[in-house]
């Protein structure tokens, strides 16, 4: 019951975060349209059937059934409004100058980008956790991974990737992620010696909970290395479990099981399952104390393996410190972060064209909501940083020159300015219908991918 509640809360929080970004995007369009004297018929968060609505003045405000998006419906905005040459009134969108229409179209993405920039400034003023070192100290190397095949060992320090210094774990993961199947040179420190190695990142996969056990493909490259971490009991064991009887508590670090040192939670699962119902000796760290306790594994019919009733997670060793900045430094840092977030979008498109990133790497609305909710539950500052990233993505993606995006409208307006007259309504309608069909197909595709990933976030 607790897990169900946490899953619901995760989606509610994530949906709230995404809806807020949609709201400020549409608010940008709305405010500039109103300021420019354009009649706004509808302001909606979501698509489809209107669940909640009220009218104030000329505008109907509503929350609609499908929460992934929103729209501002302006008089004379749709190419199918009216007929060729028919006047729609001075308050119609099409009656305004190209400059005013462009300002209205640009306002939504601009608000998303501006919000992210201001949010980043606020976070850097407040202070964010940053790595003590931009070099990567390896805590664990996955068996059979590209890093293991390259000769990487726990305790090695990676300081250079493709001739450029590493800038922390996030930078490393991003750079490896867009090199799927491509040879990547890197340099490490080992016992005072510098070694030059290379690896070919394999596709990141995550175990599935389904009965077939087929791993979920994530579409990006993975080195198979992880920071130094501890395996920690994530939740208080249920009173009916062996773990509860043994006195194992939430927050305990599992050091050893049956005298075998634990480096990953799969080790614990393997040892328990291999016990065939025998007693298991656990060495735990609780605060500053080291404890020994024993628990008997019991066979679980649902999961078809032996278990003691513990849920585990990784907790990284703290290798960060809080950095607070003054306003000029925070602004400069926010500029750099915003630029990096923006360019990363185009890097992914480029690598996808080069087949170094697969389409599986795209996240649809379900995954975005789940990730946002999960991150919010783990820490509000991390959620705000993610909110800034998604807001920039929303702004930039809407500026792409696709017929049904704000960028597509800006493209039509640019053509109108250059030609001296607009693209004919019939051509606009045909182009938009084709683009809409493509968008719906893409939306269904990434949502289908989401259903494969969504189990990663459920407990």
N, C-alpha and C positions, 0 to 999 in steps of 0.2 A: 504493500500500500504506500509506504514511504517513497519507494522508487517511482511508482506511478505519479505521485504528487510532484516529485522532483522533475520528472520528464515533462509534465504539463507546465510546471513553472518555467522550465528552460525554454519551451516554445513560446510561452506568453511573453517572457522578457525579450526574447529574440524578435518576436513579431512587433513588439512595441518599438524596439530600436529601429527596425527596418521601416516601419510605418512613419516614424518621426522623420527619417531622411526623405521619404516620399512626400511627407507633408511640407517640409521646408522647400523642397524642389518645386512643388506646385504653387506654394505661396509666392515664390519668386515670380513665376509667370503671372499669377493673380494680381499682385501688387502693381507690377509695371503695366499690366493691361488696364487696370482701374485708373492708374495715374494718367494713362494715355487716352482715356475716354472711350475704351472699348467695352462693350456690354458683355459681361460674363454671365452665361446662363446657368452653368453648373460648376461647383467646386467639389470634387469627389476624392476621397481616400479609398482606393480599391476600385475594382471593376465589377460589372454584372449587376444583379438585382440590388436595389437600394434598400438597405436594412434600416438605417436611421436617416431621417432627412428633416430639414426645416428650411423655410424661405425667409430671407431678409433682403428687402429691396428687390432688385431684379434678379438676384442670384439664389439658387437652391444649393444648400450645403448638405452633403450626405456622406455616409460611410457605407460602402458597398460590400457585397458578399465575398468577392475574391480579393484578399488583402494585399496581394503582391503587386503594388503599383498605384496609380491614381491618374487623374486628369482634370484639366480646366477646359471646359467647353465654352468657347467664345463665339458670338454671333459672326457669321461669315468666315469662320476658320476652315470649315470642311469644304473641300472643292465641290461637293455635291449640294452645298447650301445655295439655293437660288438657281437661276439659269444664266447662261451666257448673256452678259450685258445687263442683267437685271440689277437694279440698285437695291442694296440691303440697308441703306441708311448710313448716316455719318458715324454711328457708333459701331459699325461692323469692322471686323479685323481687316478685311480686304480693302476697306475704304481708307485705311491709314497708309502713310508713306512707307517705303521700303525700310527706312531707318528705324521707324517706330516698331514695325513688325519684327525686324531683326532683334531689336532690344528686348521685346517680349519673349521671343524664342530663346535668346541667350540667357535670360534672367534665371531660369530654372537651374541649368548646369552651373552658372556662376555662383548662385547661392550655395549649392552643395560644396563647391571648391572653396569658397570663402569661409563657410562654416568649418570645414576641415582645417583650414589654415589657422583660424582663430582658436579652435579647440586645441590644436597642437601647441600654439603659443601658451595657452592657459596651462596645459600639462607640463610644459618645460619650465614655466614659472613656478608651478607647485612643486615640481621635482619628479623625475622618473628614475627607475632603477636602470643603471647601465653597467655593462660588463667591466670587471676589474681589469681585464686584459682582452684585447681583440684577437689574441691567439687562442686556439681551441685545444684544451686538454682533454684527451680521449678517455672516457670512462669505460666504455663498452663497445666492442666490435662484433656485429652480428655474424653468426656462422654462415659461410657461403656468400657473404656480401661482397660488393665490388672492392670495398676497403680492405677486407681480409685477403682477398685474392691479390691485392696490390702489396700486401705485407705490412699493413698498419697494425699496431699492437696497442692494447690499453696502456695509458701513461704517455703515449706519444703526444707531441704538440704540433698541430698544423698551424703554420704561420703564413703560408703563401699558396694561392690557388691561381693557376694559369698566369703566373708572372706578376700577380697583383696581391698585395697584403690582404689577409682575411680581416673582416670587420665585425667579428662576433658570429654566433651560431646562426642568427637569422640571415645574415648576409651569405654565409656558407651554404645554407639550405636552399636559398633562392638561386644562387649561382649554379649549384649542382642540379637543382630541379629542372633547369632549362637546358641540361646537357645529356638528356636521356640517350643512351647508346653511343655517345661520343667520347673519345679519349680525352681525359682531363689530367694534365700534369699538375703536381702539387709538391710542396716541400714540407718536411717535418723535422722536428728536433727530437733526438732520442739519446739520452745519457750524454748530452753535451755535443753530440755529432749531428751534422745536417745531412739529411738524406733526400734525394730527389726521386719521387715515385710517380706513377700514373695509374689511373683507374678508368673504367668505363661504367658510369652509373647505370644500375639496373632500374627497372620500373618499381616504384614504391608500391608495395602491397600491404594490406592490413587483413589479419585473419577475420573471417566471417563467423557469425554465430549460427548460420543456417545448418541444416542437417547434412548438406553436401560438403560443408567445410571449405568451399571454394573461396580463395582469398579475393578481397576487393581490390581491383586495380585503380590506382589513383592518377595515372597518366603523366607523372613527373618522375624525374630521376632521383635516385636515393643512393647515398654512399654506404649506409648501414653502420654509421657510427653515432655515438650518443655521448652527451656530457656525463660527468661524474654524477651519480645519483644514488638514492636509497630506495629499496622496495618497502613500502609502507602499507599497513592495514588501513584501507580507505574508510570503512564503516564499522560500527559496533556490530559484532557477530550476533545473529539471532540466538535467543536463549535455548533453542532446541539443538544447536550445533555443538560439535566437539570443540570447536575453537572457543566458544563461550564458556564451556565447562572447564577448559584449560586455563581460563583467565586472560586470553588474548584480547587486547583492547584496541579501539580506534586510535591511530597515531603511532602504534608500535612499529619499530623498524625491524624487519626480519633479517638477521645477520647470517644465521646458519639453520639448515634443516638436516637432521641426521649427520651432523658434523661436516656437511658440504656447504662451502661458502656460496652465498647467494649474490648474483650480479644482475639478474633479471627475474621478473615474476614467472616467466615460463619455467625457470629452474624449479620454483616452488611447486608449480602444477605438475611437472614431470616426476618429482620426488614423491609427492603425495599419491599420484596415480600409480606409481611403481611399487608402492608399499603393499598393495593387495590387502588393505584393511589392517595392516599392522600399526604398532605405535610409532609415533613420529616425535623426535626430540627437537624442539624449537629453541634457538637462542635469539633473544629479542633485546632491543635497546629501547628503554622507556625513560625519556629524560636523560639523566646522567647515569642511570642504572642499567646493568646488564642482567637479564633474567633468563632462566631455563624453565621450560614447561613442556609437558608431553600431551599429545592429542591423538586420538585414534581415528583413522580415516574410515569413512563410511561410503558405500557405493550409492551413487545417485542415478536413478533410472532415467531421469530426464536428460542428463548430460552424458550418460553412459561412461562414467569414470568415477574414481574415488575422490572424495572431497572432505574437507574439515569445516567448511563454512566461512571462509574469509574472502573478502574482496580486496584486491590490492591495486596500488597505483605507484607511479614513480614520483619521487620528490627530489628535485635537483639540489645538489650542494650549493649553498649561497656563494656565488662568485660575482656578485654585483654590489654596487653601492649607489646611494641616492645622490643624484646630481640636480641641484637647483640653479637656475640661471636668472640673470637680470633681464629686463625687457629687450634691450638690443640683441643680446646673445640668444634669448629665446626666440626672437623673431627670425634671426639668421638660421638657427637650427630648424625652425618650422619651415622655412623656405627650402632648405636642403631635403628635409624629410618629404615635403609635398612633391618636390621635383622627382625624388626617387620613387615615390608611390606612383606618380604619373607615368614615368618612363618604364616602370616595370610592366605596365599593361601592354605596351607596344613590344617590349622584349618577349613577352609570352606569345604574342601574335606572330612575331618573327620566327621564334623557335618552333612554333606549331607548324608554320609553313615549311620549315626545314626538317620536320618530323622528329624534333628533339623534345617535344612535349606533345602528349596525346590529347585528344578531345576530352578524355575522362577527367582532365585537370580542371575543366570548367565546373563551377558550382552553380546550381540553380537556387531558386528561392528557398526551398526546404532546407538545403544544407546551410545556406547563409543564415537563415533564422536559427537553426540548431546551433551553429557555431557561435553566433552572437549571444544566444541565451546561455550556452555553456561557459563562455568566457566571462560574461557578467556574473555568473554564480561563483566563478573562481576569483574574481577581483574586479572592482569597478574601474580602476585606472586602466587595466588591460582592456576592458570593454570600451572605454573612451578612445583608446588608441586604435582599436579595431573599427570603431564607429567612424573615425577620421579616414581610415583607409577605404572603407566601403563608400563613404560619402564622396571621396575623390573619384573612385571607380565609377560611381553613378553619374557624376558630373561629366567625366571624360567620355564614358561610353555613350552618353546622350549627345555629345558633340560630334560623334562619328557621322559622316555624310551618308546615312541610310535614310530612305524615303520616309520612314515612320518615326524617326527620332527628331529631336530639336536640331541636330546637325543637318538632317535632310531638309528641313524647312529652310535653314540658313543657306543651304546649297541652292534651293529653288529661288530664294530671294536674291542671291548673288547673280544667278542667271538672268533674273528679271532686271536687275540693275545694269548688267552688261548689255543686254539685248534691247532695253528700253520698253519691254512689255513682258508680262508674265508668261510662264509656260501654260499652254491651254489647259482648261479644266479637265477635258477628256484624258489628256496625257497624264496629268497629275493623278487622276483617279485610277488609271490603269497601273501606273508605277506604284502607287500606294497599296493597291490590292495585291500586287505581286509581292511587295515587301512585307505586307501583313501576313500573307500565306507563309513566306519564309520565316518570319518571326514566330508564328504559331508553331511551325514545325520544329524550329530550334528550341522553343520553350518546352514543347512536349519531350524532345530529346534530352535536354538537361534535367528535366524533372524526372524522367525515367532513370537517369544516372543517379539522381538524388535518392531514389528509393533503395538503390544498392548501397549507398553510403550512410543512410540515416541511422542504421543500426549501430554505427560507431559512437553515436552520441547518447544512445539509450542505455539505461542501466538495467 
